[in-house]
């Protein structure tokens, strides 16, 4: 992630709105987004499935097929999973993703749902900052091989414990019996990696973290990896295949004796945040809330 926030577009003329899978929770918010966009002189677009999902509240929203080029902004009404999915779909573009938390934690969201009206006004006025989020690129045969949260190798249910050998920067580091391995970006370090007792990386840290799922050894420690060091993971010969998962989405498997690589990529996606947003305050507010 770049150290300094980027400026938003000078004017938000077009925006796409996307929501999570529970329309009853977001239809009212879609209606408010339509009104806020119209008041700001912004044309709102949505895919066909969103228009069908919010048929009674999306009047005035145009089909995305009629959008010439990329939108100036993408509005997401959902949780972290939905925001993450949209960020991946707009990876390697200049489209900022502005999230409203209609989920549980909302770590990636700029605004909570109870501040919807003010947040929409800020979004369509361009009163936000844009931060560039890094990703991890995996050598897998999928159309979108980049993860913004984490790349996970995990043994399948009912299969034997995995045996994974791993190298960093071309040097062998270890050979671990475990249920799997997680490589996480700073944004993803508060997810599966945190559940593995891996370290949290602040947004802005250049690099990623590698941690293990249920390691069967006392010596398998999580490692913070420099951004230029490539992670190479080999599934031991004679072992069952392990599943490859990008940001929670299974994309294939690492066969017995096969190897895959993971590389850090800077500036993959753009996330909108309100000016003055602070990572450490976010940690306290989001994760402290779950402790009560």
C-alpha positions as CSV (number, residue, x, y, z in Angstrom):
1,X,0.0,0.0,0.0
2,X,1.3,3.5,-0.8
3,X,2.2,5.6,2.2
4,X,0.1,8.6,1.2
5,X,-3.6,8.6,0.3
6,X,-4.6,9.4,-3.3
7,X,-7.1,12.1,-4.2
8,X,-10.6,10.9,-5.4
9,X,-11.8,11.8,-8.8
10,X,-12.5,15.5,-9.2
11,X,-16.2,14.8,-9.8
12,X,-18.2,11.6,-9.3
13,X,-20.3,11.5,-12.5
14,X,-21.0,7.7,-12.5
15,X,-21.1,5.1,-9.8
16,X,-21.9,1.4,-9.6
17,X,-23.9,0.1,-6.6
18,X,-23.4,-3.5,-5.4
19,X,-24.9,-5.3,-2.3
20,X,-24.6,-8.5,-0.4
21,X,-26.9,-11.5,-0.6
22,X,-29.6,-10.3,1.8
23,X,-31.6,-7.8,-0.1
24,X,-34.1,-7.2,2.8
25,X,-31.2,-5.6,4.7
26,X,-30.1,-3.3,1.9
27,X,-33.1,-2.4,-0.2
28,X,-33.8,0.7,1.9
29,X,-30.1,1.8,1.6
30,X,-30.3,1.3,-2.2
31,X,-33.3,3.6,-2.3
32,X,-31.3,6.2,-0.3
33,X,-28.3,5.8,-2.6
34,X,-30.5,6.5,-5.7
35,X,-31.8,9.7,-4.1
36,X,-28.3,10.8,-3.0
37,X,-26.8,10.1,-6.4
38,X,-29.6,12.1,-8.2
39,X,-29.1,15.0,-5.8
40,X,-25.3,15.0,-6.6
41,X,-25.8,14.8,-10.3
42,X,-24.3,11.3,-10.5
43,X,-25.7,8.5,-12.7
44,X,-26.0,5.2,-10.8
45,X,-25.5,1.8,-12.5
46,X,-25.9,-1.8,-11.3
47,X,-25.6,-5.3,-12.8
48,X,-28.7,-7.1,-13.9
49,X,-28.8,-9.4,-10.8
50,X,-28.7,-6.3,-8.5
51,X,-31.6,-4.7,-10.4
52,X,-33.6,-7.9,-10.1
53,X,-32.7,-8.2,-6.4
54,X,-33.8,-4.6,-5.6
55,X,-36.6,-4.3,-8.2
56,X,-38.8,-2.1,-6.0
57,X,-36.1,0.2,-4.7
58,X,-33.7,0.5,-7.7
59,X,-35.9,2.8,-9.9
60,X,-33.6,5.2,-11.7
61,X,-30.6,2.8,-11.6
62,X,-29.3,2.0,-15.1
63,X,-28.1,-1.4,-16.3
64,X,-24.3,-1.6,-16.1
65,X,-24.2,-2.6,-19.8
66,X,-24.9,1.0,-20.6
67,X,-21.9,2.3,-18.7
68,X,-19.2,3.7,-21.0
69,X,-15.9,2.6,-19.6
70,X,-15.2,2.4,-15.9
71,X,-17.2,4.2,-13.2
72,X,-15.8,6.9,-11.1
73,X,-16.8,5.1,-8.0
74,X,-18.2,1.8,-6.7
75,X,-20.6,1.8,-3.7
76,X,-20.8,-1.4,-1.8
77,X,-23.5,-2.1,0.8
78,X,-22.3,-5.3,2.5
79,X,-19.8,-6.9,4.8
80,X,-16.1,-7.5,4.4
81,X,-16.6,-10.5,2.1
82,X,-18.7,-8.5,-0.4
83,X,-16.3,-5.5,-0.2
84,X,-13.4,-7.8,-0.8
85,X,-15.1,-9.5,-3.8
86,X,-15.8,-6.1,-5.4
87,X,-12.2,-4.9,-4.8
88,X,-11.0,-8.0,-6.6
89,X,-13.3,-7.4,-9.5
90,X,-12.0,-3.8,-9.8
91,X,-8.3,-4.8,-9.3
92,X,-5.8,-3.1,-11.5
93,X,-8.2,-0.3,-12.3
94,X,-8.4,3.3,-10.9
95,X,-12.0,2.7,-9.5
96,X,-12.2,3.3,-5.7
97,X,-14.4,1.0,-3.7
98,X,-16.5,2.8,-1.0
99,X,-17.9,0.3,1.5
100,X,-20.8,0.7,3.9
101,X,-20.9,-1.9,6.6
102,X,-23.9,-4.1,6.4
103,X,-22.0,-7.1,7.7
104,X,-20.6,-8.1,11.1
105,X,-17.1,-6.5,11.4
106,X,-16.8,-4.2,8.4
107,X,-13.0,-3.8,8.7
108,X,-12.8,-2.6,5.1
109,X,-15.8,-0.4,5.3
110,X,-15.5,3.4,5.3
111,X,-18.9,4.0,7.0
112,X,-21.2,2.2,9.3
113,X,-24.8,1.6,8.3
114,X,-26.2,4.0,10.9
115,X,-24.3,6.8,9.2
116,X,-25.6,6.0,5.7
117,X,-27.0,9.4,4.7
118,X,-23.9,11.3,5.7
119,X,-21.7,8.6,4.1
120,X,-23.5,8.7,0.8
121,X,-23.3,12.5,0.7
122,X,-19.5,12.3,1.2
123,X,-19.1,9.5,-1.3
124,X,-20.9,11.3,-4.2
125,X,-19.2,14.6,-3.3
126,X,-15.8,13.0,-3.5
127,X,-15.1,13.8,0.1
128,X,-12.9,10.8,0.8
129,X,-9.4,9.6,0.4
130,X,-8.2,6.6,-1.7
131,X,-5.6,4.2,-0.4
132,X,-4.0,1.6,-2.6
133,X,-4.1,-1.9,-1.2
134,X,-1.6,-4.6,-2.1
135,X,-2.3,-8.2,-3.1
136,X,-0.7,-11.6,-3.4
137,X,-0.4,-13.2,-6.8
138,X,-0.4,-17.0,-6.9
139,X,0.8,-19.3,-9.7
140,X,-2.6,-20.9,-10.2
141,X,-4.6,-21.6,-13.3
142,X,-7.5,-19.1,-12.7
143,X,-8.6,-16.0,-14.4
144,X,-8.0,-13.8,-11.4
145,X,-4.9,-15.2,-9.5
146,X,-4.6,-12.3,-7.1
147,X,-5.8,-12.3,-3.5
148,X,-6.3,-9.1,-1.6
149,X,-6.7,-10.8,1.8
150,X,-4.9,-14.2,1.7
151,X,-3.8,-17.2,-0.2
152,X,-4.5,-20.4,1.7
153,X,-3.5,-24.0,1.2
154,X,-5.6,-26.3,3.3
155,X,-6.1,-30.0,3.5
156,X,-9.4,-31.4,2.5
157,X,-11.9,-32.7,5.0
158,X,-11.2,-36.3,6.0
159,X,-7.8,-36.3,4.2
160,X,-4.5,-36.9,6.0
161,X,-2.4,-34.2,7.6
162,X,-0.6,-32.1,5.0
163,X,3.2,-32.0,4.7
164,X,4.2,-28.7,3.2
165,X,7.8,-27.6,2.5
166,X,8.3,-23.9,1.9
167,X,11.1,-21.6,0.6
168,X,11.4,-17.8,0.9
169,X,13.7,-15.9,-1.4
170,X,14.9,-19.2,-2.9
171,X,16.1,-20.6,0.5
172,X,14.4,-23.5,2.2
173,X,12.9,-22.4,5.5
174,X,11.1,-25.5,6.8
175,X,9.0,-28.6,6.3
176,X,5.8,-28.6,8.3
177,X,3.1,-31.2,9.0
178,X,-0.1,-29.1,9.4
179,X,-3.7,-28.6,8.3
180,X,-2.5,-25.8,6.0
181,X,-0.6,-22.6,5.3
182,X,-1.8,-19.0,5.0
183,X,0.0,-16.1,3.2
184,X,-1.8,-12.9,4.1
185,X,-1.5,-9.2,3.1
186,X,-1.6,-6.5,5.8
187,X,-5.4,-6.2,5.2
188,X,-5.8,-10.0,5.4
189,X,-3.6,-10.3,8.5
190,X,-6.6,-9.7,10.7
191,X,-8.4,-12.7,9.2
192,X,-7.4,-16.4,9.0
193,X,-3.8,-15.4,9.8
194,X,-4.9,-13.9,13.1
195,X,-6.9,-17.0,14.0
196,X,-3.5,-18.9,13.5
197,X,-2.0,-16.5,16.1
198,X,-0.1,-14.8,13.3
199,X,0.9,-11.1,13.7
200,X,-1.2,-8.3,12.6
201,X,0.4,-6.1,10.0
202,X,-0.6,-2.4,9.9
203,X,-1.9,-1.0,6.6
204,X,1.1,0.6,5.0
205,X,3.5,-2.2,5.9
206,X,5.3,-3.4,2.8
207,X,5.3,-7.2,2.9
208,X,3.1,-10.1,3.9
209,X,2.9,-12.8,6.6
210,X,3.1,-16.6,6.4
211,X,1.4,-18.6,9.2
212,X,0.3,-22.2,9.6
213,X,-3.0,-23.8,10.4
214,X,-2.8,-26.3,13.3
215,X,0.9,-27.1,12.9
216,X,2.0,-30.5,14.3
217,X,5.3,-29.0,15.6
218,X,6.4,-26.4,18.2
219,X,8.9,-24.8,15.7
220,X,6.5,-23.6,13.0
221,X,6.4,-19.9,13.6
222,X,4.6,-17.2,11.6
223,X,7.0,-15.1,9.5
224,X,6.8,-11.5,8.2
225,X,8.2,-11.6,4.7
226,X,9.8,-8.8,2.8
227,X,7.9,-7.7,-0.3
228,X,10.4,-8.9,-2.9
229,X,10.8,-12.4,-1.4
230,X,8.8,-15.1,-3.3
231,X,7.1,-17.8,-1.3
232,X,7.4,-21.3,-2.8
233,X,5.3,-24.1,-1.3
234,X,5.6,-27.8,-2.2
235,X,3.1,-30.5,-1.3
236,X,5.2,-33.5,-0.2
237,X,5.3,-36.5,-2.6
238,X,2.8,-39.2,-1.7
239,X,0.5,-36.9,0.2
240,X,-3.1,-36.0,-0.6
241,X,-3.8,-32.9,-2.7
242,X,-4.4,-29.7,-0.7
243,X,-7.0,-27.1,-1.7
244,X,-5.9,-23.7,-3.0
245,X,-8.1,-20.8,-1.8
246,X,-7.9,-17.1,-2.7
247,X,-9.8,-14.8,-0.4
248,X,-12.0,-17.6,0.7
249,X,-12.8,-18.9,-2.8
250,X,-11.5,-22.3,-3.8
251,X,-9.7,-22.1,-7.1
252,X,-7.9,-25.5,-7.5
253,X,-5.6,-27.9,-5.7
254,X,-1.9,-28.4,-5.2
255,X,-1.2,-32.0,-6.2
256,X,1.2,-34.4,-4.5
257,X,4.7,-33.3,-5.2
258,X,3.6,-30.1,-6.9
259,X,4.9,-26.6,-6.2
260,X,3.2,-23.1,-6.3
261,X,4.6,-19.6,-5.8
262,X,3.1,-16.5,-4.1
263,X,4.4,-13.0,-4.9
264,X,3.6,-9.7,-3.2
265,X,2.1,-7.1,-5.6
266,X,1.7,-3.4,-4.5
267,X,-1.1,-1.1,-5.5
268,X,-3.5,-3.8,-6.7
269,X,-6.8,-2.2,-5.6
270,X,-8.2,1.1,-4.4
271,X,-10.2,1.5,-1.2
272,X,-12.1,4.6,-0.2
273,X,-11.8,5.8,3.3
274,X,-12.9,9.0,5.2
275,X,-10.2,11.5,5.8
276,X,-8.4,10.9,9.1
277,X,-9.3,7.2,9.3
278,X,-6.7,5.5,11.5
279,X,-5.7,1.8,11.3
280,X,-5.1,1.4,15.1
281,X,-8.4,3.1,16.0
282,X,-10.0,0.7,13.6
283,X,-8.4,-2.3,15.3
284,X,-9.7,-1.1,18.7
285,X,-13.2,-0.4,17.5
286,X,-13.7,-3.4,15.3
287,X,-12.1,-6.2,17.4
288,X,-12.7,-4.6,20.8
289,X,-16.4,-4.6,20.0
290,X,-16.4,-8.4,19.6
291,X,-15.0,-8.8,23.1
292,X,-18.0,-7.3,24.8
